[in-house]
Amino acid sequence: MSFREEHLRQLPHLTTSNVSEVALRMFRYQAKHCPPYRAYLEALGCNPATVERLTDIPFLPIEFFKTHDVRTDPQDWEPRELFLSSGTTMQQRSQHHVRDPQLYRHNAARIFEQYYGPLTNWTFLALLPSYLEQGNSSLVAMVDYFAKESGQTQPAFFLHDHAALLQALREAKQDTSRRVMLFGVSYALLDLAAEVGPAPELQDLTVLETGGMKGRRREMIREELHQELQQVFGPDGIHSEYGMTELLSQAYSLGDGRFHAPPQLRILLRDPADPFSVSETRPDGAINLIDLANVDSCAFIETKDLARLHPDGSFEVLGRLDNSDVRGCNQMA
């Protein structure tokens, strides 16, 4: 059995007690078999054999996904799917080459069901116009898969058609055996709220904002955004997703402003002024991510997001480092 096959068999069964051991095995494998990561480590003078703790791992700057073909064992496979980050026409978009499209979808569904229960208990609707217009969105692929697997009869995507969305909401609510979830990029949810107001169709549903004004509105901190959305969608907490093109896993906030991640998605914080000062106990700083679903790309990513880490392992996203692109899902400065 290959390293990849063995790792993917373990992935659904990871726990907080064994994730560090698995991550270190992944690091040593990708340090040898992922060419851009190997070259980066060599440039740093890092000997992978001497790395014994997660905090000693050099994380690959996320910009490499814009400038390099970040693949592990690239000689063994060709991409079957390409995900591109959202961005303006002035920004270079990150590329994530996907070996197995079903790995991404099944992994995303398993994580979602961990927090929200079976897909078949939900009807999924989405206002993600910028993602649909730009194409190659991992978020659109995920929501589309969720909607198909749920067996719902309503279409999932509505671009800018608020009237059709309201009609779908009315129809969905007639099935009392299902709950309704509305995925929405931040500016599109605000546009809907401004046009429709606190309409009956917008009550008693779960709103999951995916962040991002995409240059359409002024940037807002999450608390301000959620307060404004609650005036239309009701007093219950607005939910959030934390994900990005470069990841195959997601974290979710269930209405309290704190994101919760599965064991395979490990959050470490670093000193924003020192990329190699990483800690498992630091209370705030810039985010380093270990996504153990990234077996075919790179599992160790240095992001430009700032966060506060809580003792229970949950985290709050505080914004972006200065001069960083506003990008991805939930990147609000």
PEBEL-V56705 format. One record per pair of residues at least 24 apart in sequence whose C-alpha atoms are under 7 Angstrom apart, sorted by the first residue. I is the first residue (numbers start at 1). J is the second residue. Records with the same first field share a line. If there is no record, write none. Layout:
# PEBEL-V56705
I: J ; J
This chain:
# PEBEL-V56705
4: 295
14: 263 ; 264
15: 263
16: 263
19: 263 ; 264
20: 54
23: 292
24: 54
30: 72 ; 298
33: 72 ; 73
34: 71 ; 72 ; 73
36: 68 ; 70
55: 278 ; 279 ; 280
58: 276
59: 288 ; 300 ; 301 ; 302
60: 300 ; 301 ; 302
61: 301 ; 302 ; 303
62: 301 ; 302 ; 303
65: 94 ; 95 ; 96
66: 92 ; 93 ; 94 ; 95
70: 297 ; 298
71: 296 ; 297 ; 298
72: 296 ; 297 ; 298
82: 136
83: 136 ; 137 ; 138 ; 245
84: 136 ; 137 ; 245
85: 137 ; 245 ; 328
86: 131 ; 327 ; 328
87: 327
96: 245 ; 246
99: 296
104: 248
105: 142 ; 145
107: 249
108: 142 ; 249 ; 250
109: 146
111: 262
119: 146 ; 149 ; 150
120: 150 ; 151
121: 178 ; 179
122: 150 ; 178 ; 179 ; 180 ; 181
123: 147 ; 150 ; 152 ; 172 ; 178 ; 179 ; 180 ; 181
124: 156 ; 180 ; 181 ; 182
125: 156 ; 157 ; 181 ; 182 ; 183
126: 156 ; 157 ; 158 ; 182 ; 183 ; 184
127: 157 ; 158 ; 159 ; 183 ; 184 ; 185 ; 188
128: 159 ; 184 ; 185
129: 159 ; 160
138: 245
162: 192
166: 201
169: 201
170: 201
179: 205
180: 205 ; 206
181: 205 ; 206 ; 207 ; 208
182: 206 ; 207 ; 208
183: 207 ; 208 ; 209
184: 208 ; 209 ; 210
185: 209 ; 210 ; 211 ; 212
186: 210 ; 211 ; 212 ; 213
187: 212 ; 213 ; 216 ; 217
190: 229
193: 232
197: 232
198: 232 ; 233
202: 233
203: 233 ; 234
207: 238 ; 239
208: 238 ; 239 ; 240 ; 241
209: 239 ; 240 ; 241
210: 240 ; 241 ; 329 ; 330
211: 329 ; 330 ; 331 ; 332
212: 327 ; 329 ; 330 ; 331 ; 332
219: 332 ; 333
220: 332 ; 333
221: 332 ; 333
222: 332
241: 330
242: 329 ; 330
243: 329
244: 328 ; 329
245: 328
247: 291 ; 294
248: 293 ; 294
249: 291 ; 293
257: 316
258: 314 ; 315 ; 316
259: 314 ; 315 ; 316
260: 314 ; 315
264: 291 ; 292 ; 293
265: 289 ; 290 ; 291 ; 292
266: 290 ; 291
283: 308 ; 309 ; 310
284: 308 ; 309
